[in-house]
Amino acid sequence: MPQASANGLQIEYEQFGDASDPAVMLIMGLGMQLIGWPDEFCQSLAGTGFRVIRFDNRDIGLSSYLDDLGAPSLPWNLLKRRMGLAIRAPYSLDDMATDTLALMDALGIDAAHVAGVSMGGMIAQLVAARAPQRVLSLTSIMSTSGAGGLPGPTRAALAALVRRPPRNAYAPDHRDTLIDWMMRNFAVIQSPGFPTPAEVQRARLQRSLSRAIHPSGVLRQLFAVAAAPDRSPLLASIEVPSLIIHGSHDPLIRPACGRDCAAKIPSARLVEIDGMGHDMAPGVCARLLELLPPHFHAATVELATA
């Protein structure tokens, strides 16, 4: 896959479809590599008439690592958060939004449909709010505004998010142990209405771990999310066509968070998918392929006739 110089980083990316078609920027979530957008999903989306770009966020996959920024202490900062003290992150979600725009610059894309999952949805919201002239439409999937008062993860989902892996799990000869640990965590957040076969989930994890392993980058991304301010005022300023997609059974970013985003973005459309949790299960991807192309096409037509 190629890399592009963007915002002082090297960003790994992959394109699908015809370069002359309207562009779609797919932004993945916390700790997830570009292959978190499944190959067949990207190919199918491109087949509906779009230039689809998926990429590794900073500090993950094959994009630049920022190990020189250090690894924040998770226990200490969790304690600070409980005490109401500010958390300092090595970089921000705004920095990651700038990465997305810089990648668009590097690829010669003036404007694109921007879609993100979870943390990627937060980044997509920032792109749409900060650079509306660069965004044809916004799709925020299983994400949140970060507003205070919204329900947090279930106890099991939070435990899965912060649980430490077994000792030496990242050693090459302990790969099966690491995959088993990750399988247990994914089982907590998976979609009950769209179960992913165990062999499919295990193959996805094996592919991801064979491609890259960078736990300190995941930690820094987690702190970017934890330190992010409430985006509600920015959401109120978004004027591009916006689609909010959320699962009715999401234990990590609860359904109320999706409803909150839809209420705060003017004219946003909310689609709550029954049985969807917090994953990219094959069945979830199938539903997204039903929703995204009409949204993108309608936004393109709306812009052309404006």
C-alpha positions in Angstrom: 0.0 0.0 0.0 1.2 3.6 -0.6 2.0 6.2 2.0 1.5 10.0 1.8 3.3 12.8 3.7 0.6 14.5 5.7 0.8 16.9 8.6 4.4 16.0 9.2 3.6 12.2 9.3 3.6 9.3 6.9 0.1 8.1 6.5 -0.6 4.6 5.1 -3.7 4.5 2.9 -5.5 2.4 0.2 -7.9 3.5 -2.5 -10.7 1.7 -4.2 -12.8 2.7 -7.2 -12.3 5.3 -9.9 -10.3 8.4 -9.0 -12.7 10.5 -11.0 -15.6 9.6 -8.7 -16.6 11.6 -5.6 -14.2 10.7 -2.7 -15.1 9.0 0.5 -12.7 9.2 3.5 -13.2 6.3 5.9 -11.8 7.0 9.4 -11.4 4.0 11.7 -11.8 3.9 15.5 -9.5 3.5 18.5 -6.6 1.2 18.0 -8.1 -0.1 14.7 -6.1 -0.3 11.5 -7.4 0.6 8.1 -8.3 -3.0 7.5 -11.0 -2.5 10.2 -12.9 -1.4 7.1 -13.2 -4.8 5.5 -11.9 -5.3 2.0 -15.3 -6.4 0.6 -17.0 -3.5 2.3 -14.7 -1.0 0.6 -15.0 -2.7 -2.7 -18.8 -2.8 -2.6 -18.9 0.9 -1.6 -16.6 1.8 -4.4 -18.8 -0.2 -6.8 -21.7 2.2 -6.1 -19.8 5.1 -7.7 -17.2 6.4 -5.2 -13.5 6.8 -4.8 -13.0 5.1 -1.4 -10.0 5.9 0.8 -9.2 4.0 4.0 -6.1 4.8 6.0 -4.2 4.1 9.2 -4.6 6.9 11.8 -1.4 8.2 13.3 0.2 5.9 15.8 -1.4 2.7 14.5 -0.9 0.2 11.7 1.8 1.3 9.2 1.4 5.1 9.7 3.9 7.1 11.7 4.4 6.2 15.3 4.8 8.9 17.9 6.8 7.0 20.5 8.9 10.1 21.2 5.8 11.6 23.0 6.0 8.9 25.6 3.2 6.6 27.0 0.8 8.2 29.6 0.1 6.4 32.8 -3.4 4.9 32.5 -4.0 4.2 36.3 -2.8 7.7 37.3 -4.9 9.5 34.7 -8.0 7.4 35.5 -7.6 8.6 39.1 -7.3 12.2 37.9 -10.5 11.9 35.9 -12.4 10.5 38.8 -11.2 13.5 40.8 -12.4 15.9 38.1 -8.9 16.9 37.1 -7.8 17.6 33.5 -6.1 14.8 31.6 -3.1 15.8 29.4 -2.9 13.9 26.1 0.2 13.6 23.9 -1.9 14.8 21.0 -5.6 15.7 20.3 -8.5 14.6 18.2 -8.1 17.9 16.4 -4.6 16.9 15.4 -6.0 13.7 14.0 -8.7 15.7 12.1 -5.8 17.8 10.6 -4.2 14.5 9.6 -7.3 13.6 7.6 -7.4 17.0 5.8 -3.7 16.8 5.1 -4.1 13.4 3.5 -6.9 14.8 1.4 -4.5 17.5 0.3 -1.8 15.0 -0.5 -4.2 13.0 -2.6 -5.5 16.1 -4.5 -9.0 15.8 -3.0 -10.7 19.2 -2.6 -13.8 17.8 -0.8 -15.0 14.4 0.3 -17.8 12.5 2.0 -16.3 11.9 5.5 -17.4 8.8 7.5 -16.0 7.6 10.8 -16.6 4.9 13.3 -16.3 5.4 17.1 -13.2 7.6 17.6 -13.2 8.0 13.8 -16.7 9.5 14.1 -15.4 12.0 16.6 -12.6 12.9 14.1 -15.1 13.1 11.3 -17.3 15.5 13.3 -14.3 17.8 13.8 -13.4 17.7 10.1 -17.0 18.7 9.2 -17.1 21.5 11.8 -13.6 22.9 11.2 -13.5 22.6 7.4 -17.0 22.6 6.1 -15.9 23.6 2.6 -13.9 20.3 2.4 -16.8 18.0 3.4 -19.6 16.9 1.1 -21.4 14.9 3.8 -20.8 13.6 7.3 -21.5 10.1 8.6 -20.9 9.5 12.3 -21.2 5.9 13.3 -21.4 4.6 16.9 -19.9 7.8 18.1 -20.6 10.6 20.6 -20.4 14.4 21.1 -18.4 13.9 24.3 -21.0 16.0 26.2 -21.2 15.6 30.0 -24.1 13.8 31.4 -24.3 11.2 28.7 -24.3 7.5 29.8 -20.9 5.9 29.9 -19.9 2.4 28.9 -21.3 -0.6 30.7 -19.1 -1.9 33.4 -18.2 -4.9 31.3 -17.4 -2.8 28.2 -15.2 -0.4 30.2 -13.3 -3.3 31.8 -12.7 -4.7 28.3 -11.4 -1.3 27.1 -8.9 -0.8 29.9 -8.1 -4.5 30.8 -4.4 -5.2 30.5 -3.3 -8.2 28.3 -1.7 -11.2 29.9 2.0 -11.0 30.7 4.2 -11.3 27.6 1.1 -11.5 25.4 2.8 -9.3 22.7 5.8 -11.7 22.4 5.7 -13.5 19.0 5.5 -16.9 20.6 2.4 -15.9 22.6 0.3 -14.8 19.7 -2.5 -17.3 20.4 -2.7 -16.1 24.0 -3.1 -12.5 22.7 -5.8 -13.4 20.2 -7.7 -15.4 22.8 -7.6 -12.3 25.1 -8.8 -10.0 22.3 -11.5 -12.4 21.4 -12.9 -12.2 24.9 -12.8 -8.4 24.8 -14.6 -8.3 21.4 -17.3 -10.7 22.7 -18.3 -8.0 25.2 -18.9 -5.3 22.5 -20.1 -7.4 19.6 -23.5 -7.0 17.9 -26.0 -9.5 19.4 -28.2 -9.1 16.4 -25.3 -9.6 13.9 -23.0 -12.2 15.5 -19.6 -12.5 13.8 -18.6 -16.2 13.4 -15.7 -16.9 15.7 -13.5 -18.1 12.9 -14.1 -14.8 11.0 -13.3 -12.7 14.1 -10.1 -14.8 14.8 -9.0 -14.4 11.2 -9.5 -10.6 11.3 -7.4 -10.4 14.5 -4.6 -12.6 13.1 -4.4 -10.4 10.0 -4.3 -7.3 12.1 -1.6 -8.6 14.4 0.5 -9.9 11.5 0.3 -6.4 9.9 1.3 -4.3 12.9 1.3 -4.3 16.7 1.7 -1.0 18.5 0.0 -0.9 22.0 1.6 2.4 23.1 0.0 4.1 20.1 -3.4 2.7 21.1 -2.8 4.2 24.6 -2.0 7.6 23.2 -5.1 7.5 21.0 -7.2 6.6 24.0 -5.9 9.6 25.8 -6.8 11.8 22.8 -10.4 10.6 23.3 -10.4 11.0 27.1 -9.0 14.5 27.0 -11.2 15.8 24.2 -13.6 18.6 25.2 -17.3 18.5 24.6 -18.0 18.9 20.8 -21.6 20.1 21.2 -21.0 23.7 20.2 -19.1 22.5 17.1 -21.9 20.0 16.2 -24.4 22.8 16.3 -22.4 24.6 13.6 -22.4 21.7 11.1 -24.4 22.4 8.0 -23.4 19.6 5.7 -25.8 16.7 5.2 -25.3 14.5 8.2 -26.2 10.9 8.9 -25.9 9.5 12.5 -25.8 5.7 12.7 -25.9 3.9 16.1 -26.6 0.5 17.4 -29.4 -0.2 19.8 -27.2 -2.6 21.8 -23.9 -0.6 21.9 -22.4 -1.2 25.3 -19.3 1.0 24.8 -20.8 4.2 23.3 -24.4 4.0 24.4 -27.4 4.6 22.1 -28.2 7.9 23.9 -24.9 9.2 22.6 -26.0 8.7 19.0 -29.4 10.4 19.7 -27.6 13.3 21.3 -25.4 13.8 18.2 -28.4 13.7 15.9 -30.2 16.2 18.1 -27.3 18.7 18.1 -26.4 18.6 14.4 -29.0 20.7 12.4 -31.1 18.5 10.1 -29.1 15.4 10.9 -30.8 12.1 10.2 -30.6 9.3 12.8 -30.7 5.6 12.0 -30.6 3.3 15.0 -29.9 -0.2 14.0 -31.6 -2.8 16.2 -29.2 -5.5 17.4 -26.1 -3.6 16.5 -23.3 -3.3 19.1 -19.9 -1.7 18.7 -18.3 -3.6 15.9 -18.0 -4.0 12.2 -19.7 -7.4 12.0 -20.5 -8.6 8.5 -24.2 -8.0 9.1 -23.5 -4.5 10.3 -21.4 -3.8 7.2 -24.3 -5.0 5.0 -26.6 -2.5 6.7 -24.1 0.3 6.2 -23.9 -0.5 2.5 -27.7 0.0 2.4 -27.4 3.4 4.1 -24.2 5.1 3.0 -24.5 5.2 -0.9 -28.0 6.8 -0.8 -26.7 9.4 1.7 -23.6 10.2 -0.3 -25.5 10.4 -3.6 -28.2 12.6 -2.1 -25.6 15.0 -0.7 -23.8 15.1 -4.0 -27.0 16.0 -5.8 -27.9 18.6 -3.1 -24.5 20.3 -3.6 -24.8 20.3 -7.4 -28.2 22.0 -7.3 -27.4 24.4 -4.5 
